Amino acid sequence: WMGVPVVTLAGETLIARQGASLLRAAGLGQCVASDADGYVAAAVALAQNLPALAALLADMRARLTASPLCDAPAFATARRLRPCPSR
């Protein structure tokens, strides 16, 4: 999805919420809907505001790169990654 905004509908299952989590971490919470009407509204809002959409498209890679999603040192520190225990 790099370079193209997506809209997601947050659901009840882990996989249904993963897209919402990724979009919010990338600073794109406006692309997360909690119901079908919100999903349509978010997509229409993106499509109807072409200057804002163009700015979003131009900024997408930098936005993602600067987000917590791409901050591996902070991720590792926050999780205090340890080796898996021996079996």
Contacts in CASP RR format, 6 or more apart in sequence:
PFRMAT RR
TARGET T0000
AUTHOR 0000-0000-0000
METHOD contacts of the structure
MODEL  1
WMGVPVVTLAGETLIARQGASLLRAAGLGQCVASDADGYVAAAVALAQNL
PALAALLADMRARLTASPLCDAPAFATARRLRPCPSR
2 60 0 8 1.000
2 61 0 8 1.000
2 64 0 8 1.000
3 57 0 8 1.000
3 60 0 8 1.000
3 61 0 8 1.000
4 57 0 8 1.000
4 60 0 8 1.000
5 28 0 8 1.000
5 31 0 8 1.000
5 46 0 8 1.000
5 53 0 8 1.000
5 56 0 8 1.000
5 57 0 8 1.000
5 60 0 8 1.000
6 23 0 8 1.000
6 31 0 8 1.000
7 31 0 8 1.000
7 32 0 8 1.000
7 33 0 8 1.000
7 39 0 8 1.000
7 42 0 8 1.000
7 43 0 8 1.000
7 46 0 8 1.000
8 19 0 8 1.000
8 20 0 8 1.000
8 23 0 8 1.000
8 31 0 8 1.000
8 32 0 8 1.000
8 33 0 8 1.000
8 39 0 8 1.000
9 16 0 8 1.000
9 33 0 8 1.000
9 34 0 8 1.000
9 35 0 8 1.000
9 36 0 8 1.000
9 39 0 8 1.000
10 16 0 8 1.000
10 17 0 8 1.000
10 19 0 8 1.000
10 20 0 8 1.000
10 32 0 8 1.000
10 33 0 8 1.000
10 34 0 8 1.000
11 17 0 8 1.000
11 20 0 8 1.000
19 32 0 8 1.000
20 32 0 8 1.000
22 69 0 8 1.000
23 29 0 8 1.000
23 31 0 8 1.000
23 32 0 8 1.000
24 32 0 8 1.000
25 67 0 8 1.000
25 68 0 8 1.000
25 69 0 8 1.000
26 63 0 8 1.000
26 64 0 8 1.000
26 67 0 8 1.000
26 69 0 8 1.000
27 63 0 8 1.000
27 67 0 8 1.000
28 63 0 8 1.000
30 42 0 8 1.000
30 45 0 8 1.000
31 42 0 8 1.000
31 46 0 8 1.000
32 42 0 8 1.000
33 39 0 8 1.000
33 41 0 8 1.000
33 42 0 8 1.000
46 52 0 8 1.000
46 53 0 8 1.000
46 56 0 8 1.000
47 53 0 8 1.000
64 70 0 8 1.000
68 74 0 8 1.000
68 75 0 8 1.000
END
